[in-house]
Amino acid sequence: MHQHPPRLGIDIGRVIIDGASHPSGDDTAFFTGSITNALRTPAVPGTLDVLPRLVRRFGGRAWLVSKCGERVQERTRRWLEHHRLLERTGIPADHVRFCRQRPEKAGICAQLGITHFIDDRRDVHQALRGLVPHLYLFGPQPARPPGWLHHVTTWAEAEAAVLADLPRDGIAAADD
């Protein structure tokens, strides 16, 4: 059986888009109000430093996978364009997937062959357990995560954890 190279999946909300750090101090600013206001929402600190290195390390095999409704999906696409996130990180434009229910992320990950997934929600990881070998629970959490889930609070921690879980051969090297 041929095993494909490692593939990275990344959630968007509270992993890439930092709603909690919106200039207005309002976590819902991205979801309510004007699109102009939503576009002011910053990226999570470290995203634009770490994500380009991880995407290179995965040889471009990285996908954004997000659960949202149509309105937030459109706002998310606009945010990605406004902040030039795909261009700045090297994620191919056709590597963005949206679904309406969190458990649907499992089907997307299975279809794409995702081997490493970063998300801020336990229920998503529960749906991915046994399907995606390397799971990273991102950001502050209300309770200690179960032992099968790797908790990372920052992009620097996420980078270290993901790199530690990558095979040493058969994958594109970083440009350091």
N, CA, C and O of each residue as an XYZ file, in Angstrom:
704
protein
N       0.839     -1.191      0.000
C       0.000      0.000      0.000
C       0.877      1.245      0.000
O       1.787      1.380      0.818
N       0.592      2.139     -0.917
C       1.358      3.386     -1.013
C       0.789      4.421     -0.047
O      -0.410      4.702     -0.053
N       1.644      4.968      0.761
C       1.213      6.013      1.687
C       1.601      7.367      1.104
O       2.763      7.597      0.770
N       0.635      8.251      0.985
C       0.915      9.567      0.415
C       1.700     10.417      1.409
O       1.724     10.119      2.603
N       2.343     11.478      0.911
C       3.096     12.374      1.811
C       2.173     13.042      2.825
O       0.969     13.147      2.591
N       2.721     13.490      3.938
C       1.920     14.176      4.947
C       1.178     15.376      4.364
O       1.668     16.060      3.466
N      -0.020     15.609      4.903
C      -0.870     16.714      4.457
C      -1.419     17.419      5.688
O      -1.865     16.786      6.644
N      -1.375     18.745      5.639
C      -1.764     19.580      6.773
C      -3.143     20.198      6.561
O      -3.437     20.728      5.489
N      -3.983     20.124      7.590
C      -5.275     20.803      7.591
C      -5.300     21.821      8.714
O      -4.811     21.560      9.813
N      -5.878     22.995      8.428
C      -5.912     24.064      9.418
C      -7.306     24.685      9.438
O      -7.856     25.031      8.392
N      -7.864     24.821     10.617
C      -9.112     25.550     10.802
C      -8.817     27.038     10.596
O      -7.657     27.448     10.596
N      -9.859     27.839     10.422
C      -9.651     29.272     10.179
C     -10.005     30.115     11.404
O      -9.157     30.851     11.909
N     -11.233     30.020     11.883
C     -11.673     30.862     12.999
C     -10.978     30.498     14.302
O     -10.960     29.332     14.697
N     -10.407     31.495     14.968
C      -9.687     31.352     16.244
C      -8.396     30.550     16.118
O      -7.751     30.248     17.122
N      -8.018     30.203     14.890
C      -6.724     29.579     14.619
C      -5.928     30.511     13.699
O      -4.742     30.757     13.921
N      -6.602     31.028     12.660
C      -5.980     31.993     11.749
C      -6.562     33.390     11.960
O      -5.814     34.356     12.112
N      -7.896     33.503     11.970
C      -8.553     34.793     12.199
C      -8.806     34.938     13.698
O      -9.481     34.108     14.308
N      -8.260     35.997     14.279
C      -8.307     36.189     15.732
C      -9.430     37.138     16.143
O      -9.186     38.301     16.464
N     -10.661     36.630     16.128
C     -11.817     37.452     16.477
C     -11.712     38.096     17.840
O     -12.211     39.203     18.042
N     -11.073     37.424     18.777
C     -10.957     37.955     20.140
C     -10.054     39.181     20.211
O     -10.107     39.929     21.186
N      -9.222     39.397     19.186
C      -8.300     40.539     19.200
C      -8.738     41.654     18.261
O      -7.933     42.510     17.895
N     -10.014     41.648     17.868
C     -10.521     42.704     16.990
C     -10.300     44.052     17.665
O     -10.450     44.164     18.882
N      -9.940     45.092     16.883
C      -9.688     46.414     17.481
C     -10.820     46.923     18.372
O     -10.571     47.690     19.303
N     -12.059     46.508     18.101
C     -13.174     46.968     18.941
C     -13.262     46.186     20.244
O     -14.024     46.540     21.144
N     -12.463     45.102     20.336
C     -12.499     44.273     21.526
C     -13.695     43.353     21.565
O     -13.989     42.754     22.600
N     -14.388     43.234     20.451
C     -15.625     42.459     20.386
C     -15.411     41.204     19.562
O     -15.160     41.287     18.360
N     -15.506     40.044     20.193
C     -15.297     38.771     19.519
C     -16.288     38.549     18.380
O     -16.005     37.784     17.458
N     -17.454     39.214     18.432
C     -18.459     39.004     17.393
C     -18.312     40.002     16.242
O     -19.107     39.965     15.303
N     -17.323     40.886     16.290
C     -17.162     41.902     15.248
C     -17.008     41.284     13.868
O     -17.446     41.870     12.878
N     -16.392     40.110     13.785
C     -16.217     39.463     12.492
C     -17.559     39.006     11.931
O     -17.762     39.012     10.717
N     -18.470     38.612     12.809
C     -19.728     38.005     12.384
C     -20.851     39.007     12.180
O     -21.746     38.776     11.367
N     -20.815     40.120     12.910
C     -21.892     41.096     12.834
C     -21.345     42.412     12.311
O     -20.131     42.601     12.250
N     -22.214     43.301     11.941
C     -21.768     44.609     11.467
C     -21.269     44.551     10.038
O     -21.560     43.611      9.298
N     -20.517     45.564      9.665
C     -20.098     45.728      8.274
C     -18.939     44.816      7.905
O     -18.189     44.352      8.765
N     -18.809     44.569      6.601
C     -17.667     43.795      6.107
C     -16.377     44.569      6.363
O     -15.338     43.968      6.637
N     -16.434     45.882      6.276
C     -15.250     46.711      6.558
C     -14.759     46.456      7.976
O     -13.559     46.324      8.216
N     -15.698     46.388      8.906
C     -15.350     46.111     10.299
C     -14.762     44.704     10.424
O     -13.772     44.507     11.129
N     -15.360     43.732      9.749
C     -14.862     42.353      9.815
C     -13.440     42.247      9.276
O     -12.627     41.492      9.809
N     -13.140     42.992      8.232
C     -11.807     42.922      7.624
C     -10.725     43.495      8.531
O      -9.540     43.227      8.330
N     -11.128     44.286      9.536
C     -10.171     44.834     10.504
C      -9.721     43.787     11.520
O      -8.767     44.021     12.263
N     -10.393     42.639     11.565
C     -10.029     41.580     12.501
C      -8.626     41.080     12.143
O      -8.374     40.747     10.985
N      -7.718     41.023     13.107
C      -6.338     40.602     12.802
C      -6.186     39.084     12.718
O      -7.070     38.321     13.108
N      -5.044     38.684     12.200
C      -4.667     37.271     12.234
C      -4.204     36.932     13.653
O      -3.736     37.803     14.386
N      -4.338     35.675     14.027
C      -3.804     35.198     15.308
C      -2.294     35.466     15.308
O      -1.628     35.194     14.310
N      -1.746     35.991     16.403
C      -0.304     36.261     16.450
C       0.513     35.025     16.065
O       0.255     33.916     16.533
N       1.504     35.251     15.200
C       2.391     34.173     14.768
C       1.951     33.479     13.491
O       2.752     32.786     12.864
N       0.691     33.649     13.089
C       0.178     32.961     11.899
C       1.059     33.208     10.687
O       1.473     32.265     10.013
N       1.348     34.479     10.407
C       2.070     34.813      9.181
C       3.567     34.548      9.280
O       4.272     34.619      8.274
N       4.060     34.246     10.472
C       5.452     33.815     10.625
C       5.565     32.311     10.437
O       6.429     31.835      9.700
N       4.694     31.568     11.101
C       4.794     30.109     11.164
C       4.153     29.408      9.968
O       4.741     28.482      9.409
N       2.963     29.837      9.574
C       2.235     29.102      8.544
C       2.996     28.987      7.222
O       2.967     27.913      6.622
N       3.678     30.034      6.729
C       4.445     29.855      5.494
C       5.531     28.772      5.621
O       5.777     28.026      4.673
N       6.172     28.692      6.782
C       7.203     27.652      6.980
C       6.580     26.268      6.979
O       7.129     25.342      6.382
N       5.424     26.112      7.650
C       4.762     24.803      7.667
C       4.285     24.410      6.268
O       4.433     23.258      5.860
N       3.718     25.360      5.543
C       3.248     25.059      4.185
C       4.424     24.600      3.318
O       4.293     23.634      2.565
N       5.563     25.277      3.415
C       6.762     24.842      2.664
C       7.189     23.447      3.096
O       7.518     22.603      2.263
N       7.180     23.212      4.404
C       7.614     21.913      4.936
C       6.710     20.787      4.439
O       7.165     19.657      4.262
N       5.432     21.090      4.216
C       4.485     20.110      3.691
C       4.454     20.117      2.161
O       3.601     19.472      1.552
N       5.379     20.844      1.547
C       5.455     20.875      0.090
C       4.192     21.434     -0.555
O       3.826     21.030     -1.659
N       3.522     22.366      0.133
C       2.302     22.967     -0.395
C       1.051     22.133     -0.150
O      -0.048     22.537     -0.530
N       1.210     20.981      0.477
C       0.061     20.106      0.754
C      -0.605     20.548      2.062
O      -0.547     19.855      3.079
N      -1.241     21.725      2.001
C      -1.908     22.306      3.167
C      -3.260     22.842      2.718
O      -3.378     23.464      1.663
N      -4.274     22.590      3.533
C      -5.642     23.016      3.237
C      -6.238     23.751      4.423
O      -5.975     23.404      5.575
N      -7.039     24.764      4.142
C      -7.841     25.411      5.162
C      -9.197     24.722      5.140
O      -9.799     24.563      4.079
N      -9.679     24.311      6.312
C     -10.957     23.602      6.423
C     -11.762     24.284      7.519
O     -11.374     24.272      8.687
N     -12.896     24.882      7.128
C     -13.655     25.692      8.073
C     -15.141     25.372      8.024
O     -15.706     25.116      6.961
N     -15.762     25.392      9.202
C     -17.214     25.218      9.318
C     -17.827     26.595      9.468
O     -17.468     27.349     10.373
N     -18.764     26.926      8.566
C     -19.484     28.189      8.699
C     -20.670     28.209      7.748
O     -20.759     27.409      6.816
N     -21.576     29.141      8.007
C     -22.696     29.347      7.105
C     -22.275     30.203      5.917
O     -21.136     30.666      5.844
N     -23.195     30.405      4.999
C     -22.876     31.139      3.762
C     -22.368     32.551      4.021
O     -21.403     32.983      3.391
N     -23.000     33.275      4.936
C     -22.604     34.667      5.197
C     -21.173     34.736      5.750
O     -20.366     35.546      5.294
N     -20.870     33.891      6.724
C     -19.524     33.897      7.315
C     -18.513     33.330      6.316
O     -17.358     33.756      6.298
N     -18.938     32.375      5.488
C     -18.037     31.859      4.451
C     -17.605     32.996      3.518
O     -16.426     33.116      3.188
N     -18.555     33.823      3.099
C     -18.226     34.954      2.223
C     -17.310     35.936      2.946
O     -16.343     36.422      2.360
N     -17.601     36.233      4.212
C     -16.735     37.136      4.986
C     -15.326     36.541      5.132
O     -14.329     37.257      5.050
N     -15.263     35.236      5.347
C     -13.961     34.574      5.496
C     -13.167     34.668      4.197
O     -11.981     34.995      4.217
N     -13.809     34.386      3.078
C     -13.122     34.514      1.773
C     -12.619     35.937      1.562
O     -11.496     36.144      1.103
N     -13.456     36.917      1.901
C     -13.055     38.322      1.755
C     -11.876     38.638      2.676
O     -10.944     39.337      2.280
N     -11.923     38.114      3.917
C     -10.822     38.344      4.866
C      -9.532     37.735      4.315
O      -8.485     38.382      4.339
N      -9.600     36.495      3.818
C      -8.421     35.835      3.256
C      -7.830     36.651      2.109
O      -6.612     36.793      2.001
N      -8.705     37.188      1.252
C      -8.243     38.020      0.127
C      -7.654     39.334      0.634
O      -6.565     39.731      0.220
N      -8.374     40.007      1.532
C      -7.944     41.303      2.049
C      -6.563     41.220      2.715
O      -5.726     42.104      2.533
N      -6.339     40.164      3.474
C      -5.070     39.992      4.183
C      -4.038     39.225      3.348
O      -2.922     38.973      3.803
N      -4.429     38.856      2.110
C      -3.552     38.117      1.183
C      -2.969     36.871      1.865
O      -1.806     36.523      1.661
N      -3.798     36.215      2.673
C      -3.310     35.092      3.467
C      -2.788     33.945      2.598
O      -1.713     33.410      2.869
N      -3.521     33.567      1.576
C      -3.075     32.445      0.743
C      -1.759     32.786      0.055
O      -0.829     31.981      0.041
N      -1.691     33.966     -0.505
C      -0.467     34.421     -1.170
C       0.710     34.469     -0.189
O       1.813     34.034     -0.518
N       0.474     34.993      1.002
C       1.552     35.174      1.982
C       1.999     33.872      2.634
O       3.117     33.785      3.142
N       1.132     32.859      2.623
C       1.489     31.590      3.269
C       1.862     30.503      2.267
O       2.469     29.500      2.643
N       1.509     30.688      1.009
C       1.790     29.668      0.001
C       0.722     28.587     -0.097
O       0.927     27.582     -0.778
N      -0.408     28.774      0.566
C      -1.495     27.807      0.449
C      -2.163     28.025     -0.903
O      -2.592     29.139     -1.201
N      -2.262     26.974     -1.735
C      -2.895     27.133     -3.043
C      -4.344     27.613     -2.917
O      -5.051     27.229     -1.984
N      -4.776     28.444     -3.850
C      -6.117     29.040     -3.804
C      -7.225     27.993     -3.802
O      -8.301     28.226     -3.251
N      -6.968     26.843     -4.415
C      -8.003     25.805     -4.456
C      -7.932     24.858     -3.262
O      -8.561     23.799     -3.269
N      -7.170     25.236     -2.237
C      -7.031     24.418     -1.031
C      -7.820     25.004      0.139
O      -7.374     24.932      1.284
N      -8.977     25.579     -0.140
C      -9.847     26.118      0.905
C     -11.168     25.363      0.825
O     -11.815     25.342     -0.222
N     -11.566     24.743      1.933
C     -12.809     23.958      1.972
C     -13.702     24.472      3.099
O     -13.231     24.791      4.191
N     -14.995     24.546      2.808
C     -15.976     24.953      3.808
C     -17.024     23.855      3.957
O     -17.341     23.146      3.002
N     -17.553     23.728      5.168
C     -18.658     22.811      5.417
C     -19.630     23.509      6.367
O     -19.294     24.529      6.969
N     -20.816     22.963      6.497
C     -21.853     23.598      7.311
C     -21.913     23.050      8.736
O     -22.393     23.735      9.640
N     -21.432     21.828      8.947
C     -21.453     21.197     10.274
C     -20.039     20.746     10.617
O     -19.321     20.255      9.746
N     -19.628     20.906     11.878
C     -18.272     20.541     12.275
C     -17.902     19.085     11.956
O     -16.794     18.840     11.479
N     -18.792     18.112     12.204
C     -18.417     16.723     11.900
C     -18.096     16.486     10.417
O     -17.420     15.513     10.083
N     -18.572     17.361      9.530
C     -18.274     17.228      8.095
C     -16.789     17.429      7.811
O     -16.306     17.038      6.748
N     -16.066     18.028      8.738
C     -14.622     18.188      8.541
C     -13.952     16.823      8.415
O     -12.934     16.691      7.736
N     -14.522     15.805      9.067
C     -13.947     14.452      8.987
C     -13.990     13.931      7.550
O     -13.008     13.363      7.072
N     -15.102     14.115      6.866
C     -15.213     13.675      5.476
C     -14.246     14.408      4.566
O     -13.642     13.813      3.673
N     -14.104     15.705      4.802
C     -13.166     16.502      4.008
C     -11.740     16.011      4.244
O     -10.977     15.832      3.295
N     -11.382     15.794      5.505
C     -10.029     15.323      5.830
C      -9.769     13.940      5.238
O      -8.665     13.669      4.766
N     -10.768     13.067      5.260
C     -10.612     11.733      4.677
C     -10.387     11.848      3.169
O      -9.501     11.194      2.619
N     -11.179     12.668      2.512
C     -11.066     12.854      1.069
C      -9.690     13.410      0.687
O      -9.104     12.994     -0.312
N      -9.184     14.344      1.481
C      -7.906     14.994      1.179
C      -6.702     14.205      1.687
O      -5.569     14.496      1.304
N      -6.932     13.214      2.542
C      -5.820     12.457      3.119
C      -5.026     13.247      4.137
O      -3.809     13.090      4.242
N      -5.717     14.107      4.896
C      -5.043     14.945      5.896
C      -4.408     14.051      6.969
O      -5.043     13.127      7.478
N      -3.156     14.340      7.300
C      -2.437     13.570      8.325
C      -2.198     14.374      9.604
O      -1.951     13.795     10.662
N      -2.271     15.707      9.512
C      -2.028     16.603     10.639
C      -3.111     17.677     10.591
O      -3.311     18.296      9.546
N      -3.825     17.914     11.716
C      -4.903     18.896     11.695
C      -4.840     19.787     12.931
O      -4.685     19.312     14.055
N      -4.965     21.097     12.691
C      -4.935     22.101     13.758
C      -6.315     22.741     13.850
O      -6.799     23.315     12.874
N      -6.947     22.646     15.010
C      -8.287     23.215     15.212
C      -8.419     23.606     16.677
O      -7.747     23.041     17.539
N      -9.277     24.566     16.952
C      -9.444     25.036     18.335
C     -10.611     24.361     19.050
O     -10.905     24.705     20.195
N     -11.287     23.405     18.399
C     -12.475     22.804     19.006
C     -12.301     21.306     19.233
O     -11.927     20.558     18.330
N     -12.584     20.891     20.471
C     -12.494     19.472     20.830
C     -13.437     18.597     20.032
O     -13.072     17.488     19.641
N     -14.672     19.088     19.781
C     -15.642     18.262     19.069
C     -15.168     17.945     17.650
O     -15.450     16.864     17.133
N     -14.463     18.862     17.027
C     -13.895     18.587     15.699
C     -12.863     17.474     15.820
O     -12.873     16.518     15.044
N     -11.972     17.606     16.799
C     -10.941     16.583     16.983
C     -11.554     15.229     17.319
O     -11.049     14.195     16.883
N     -12.627     15.227     18.084
C     -13.300     13.969     18.407
C     -13.782     13.296     17.115
O     -13.665     12.081     16.961
N     -14.323     14.093     16.192
C     -14.790     13.551     14.910
C     -13.623     13.060     14.038
O     -13.799     12.176     13.199
N     -12.431     13.641     14.245
C     -11.254     13.274     13.444
C     -10.440     12.147     14.077
O      -9.577     11.559     13.425
N     -10.713     11.850     15.330
C      -9.946     10.837     16.061
C     -10.035      9.488     15.347
O     -11.124      9.024     15.009
N      -8.869      8.863     15.121
C      -8.810      7.593     14.422
C      -8.735      7.751     12.907
O      -8.452      6.785     12.198
N      -8.983      8.946     12.410
C      -8.938      9.227     10.975
C      -7.686     10.029     10.617
O      -6.985      9.712      9.656
N      -7.420     11.071     11.406
C      -6.237     11.918     11.215
C      -5.258     11.569     12.330
O      -5.574     11.746     13.506
N      -4.061     11.071     11.969
C      -3.133     10.590     13.001
C      -2.622     11.648     13.983
O      -2.383     11.341     15.151
N      -2.455     12.880     13.523
C      -1.839     13.911     14.368
C      -2.805     15.081     14.527
O      -3.081     15.812     13.575
N      -3.314     15.244     15.748
C      -4.318     16.268     16.049
C      -3.774     17.276     17.047
O      -3.184     16.910     18.063
N      -3.986     18.575     16.737
C      -3.463     19.650     17.573
C      -4.615     20.571     17.969
O      -5.226     21.219     17.120
N      -4.900     20.619     19.268
C      -5.931     21.494     19.809
C      -5.292     22.849     20.052
O      -4.392     22.970     20.884
N      -5.748     23.873     19.333
C      -5.088     25.168     19.318
C      -5.720     26.152     20.301
O      -6.940     26.194     20.463
N      -4.878     26.932     20.944
C      -5.326     28.074     21.733
C      -5.737     27.729     23.149
O      -5.694     26.571     23.565
N      -6.142     28.771     23.889
C      -6.570     28.548     25.268
C      -7.814     27.669     25.308
O      -8.687     27.773     24.446
N      -7.886     26.810     26.306
C      -9.003     25.868     26.431
C      -9.561     25.945     27.847
O      -8.816     26.197     28.795
N     -10.875     25.729     27.999
C     -11.496     25.833     29.326
C     -11.107     24.700     30.272
O     -11.207     24.848     31.489
N     -10.667     23.582     29.725
C     -10.298     22.435     30.571
C      -9.140     21.691     29.918
O      -8.884     21.841     28.724
N      -8.451     20.894     30.714
C      -7.323     20.115     30.194
C      -7.816     19.142     29.125
O      -8.792     18.425     29.345
N      -7.146     19.112     27.967
C      -7.566     18.198     26.905
C      -7.222     16.747     27.236
O      -6.324     16.488     28.037
N      -7.932     15.805     26.623
C      -7.610     14.392     26.832
C      -6.207     14.080     26.310
O      -5.677     14.800     25.464
N      -5.617     13.011     26.818
C      -4.244     12.654     26.484
C      -3.984     12.373     25.014
O      -2.855     12.541     24.553
N      -4.992     11.950     24.267
C      -4.799     11.638     22.844
C      -4.717     12.885     21.980
O      -4.440     12.792     20.784
N      -4.954     14.045     22.564
C      -4.988     15.302     21.830
C      -3.811     16.175     22.252
O      -3.604     16.407     23.443
N      -3.041     16.661     21.278
C      -1.872     17.493     21.562
C      -2.321     18.951     21.669
O      -2.748     19.538     20.675
N      -2.227     19.542     22.867
C      -2.643     20.929     23.074
C      -1.487     21.870     22.777
O      -0.404     21.728     23.344
N      -1.715     22.828     21.892
C      -0.736     23.866     21.565
C      -1.430     25.211     21.742
O      -2.530     25.412     21.227
N      -0.803     26.131     22.463
C      -1.484     27.390     22.760
C      -1.115     28.512     21.798
O      -1.837     29.505     21.709
N      -0.008     28.374     21.079
C       0.452     29.425     20.158
C       0.892     28.788     18.842
O       1.032     27.569     18.742
N       1.105     29.631     17.842
C       1.620     29.127     16.568
C       3.042     28.581     16.721
O       3.408     27.627     16.034
N       3.838     29.162     17.595
C       5.196     28.640     17.810
C       5.126     27.216     18.371
O       5.878     26.342     17.940
N       4.227     26.982     19.330
C       4.057     25.630     19.878
C       3.503     24.679     18.815
O       3.912     23.521     18.739
N       2.583     25.170     18.005
C       2.013     24.340     16.938
C       3.102     23.923     15.957
O       3.167     22.762     15.552
N       3.950     24.864     15.579
C       5.021     24.556     14.638
C       5.946     23.478     15.209
O       6.271     22.509     14.522
N       6.364     23.644     16.451
C       7.267     22.667     17.075
C       6.617     21.284     17.135
O       7.266     20.281     16.838
N       5.347     21.225     17.516
C       4.651     19.946     17.647
C       4.469     19.268     16.296
O       4.704     18.066     16.166
N       4.055     20.029     15.293
C       3.848     19.458     13.955
C       5.174     18.966     13.387
O       5.242     17.856     12.859
N       6.219     19.767     13.487
C       7.526     19.355     12.951
C       8.045     18.112     13.657
O       8.659     17.253     13.024
N       7.806     18.007     14.955
C       8.248     16.826     15.710
C       7.523     15.569     15.241
O       8.058     14.466     15.360
N       6.309     15.724     14.709
C       5.512     14.581     14.263
C       5.708     14.230     12.790
O       5.132     13.254     12.308
N       6.509     15.007     12.074
C       6.729     14.721     10.652
C       7.818     13.680     10.461
O       8.781     13.635     11.227
N       7.668     12.837      9.434
C       8.762     11.900      9.127
C       9.989     12.684      8.687
O       9.874     13.799      8.176
N      11.134     12.110      8.884
C      12.390     12.795      8.559
C      12.729     12.756      7.073
O      13.605     13.492      6.620
N      12.047     11.910      6.313
C      12.361     11.816      4.884
C      11.069     11.838      4.069
O       9.973     11.714      4.616
N      11.213     11.996      2.781
C      10.075     11.916      1.887
C       9.140     13.112      1.913
O       7.980     13.009      1.513
N       9.645     14.250      2.385
C       8.812     15.455      2.416
C       9.701     16.649      2.107
O      10.889     16.652      2.430
N       9.124     17.646      1.489
C       9.886     18.827      1.120
C      10.527     19.467      2.347
O       9.903     19.566      3.403
N      11.744     19.888      2.202
C      12.460     20.527      3.317
C      12.115     22.000      3.390
O      11.739     22.610      2.389
N      12.243     22.563      4.564
C      12.002     24.002      4.761
C      13.147     24.781      4.147
O      14.256     24.265      4.006
N      12.877     26.028      3.781
C      13.899     26.900      3.196
C      14.576     27.725      4.268
O      14.434     28.948      4.274
N      15.295     27.111      5.160
C      15.922     27.865      6.258
C      17.324     28.283      5.925
O      17.987     28.923      6.740
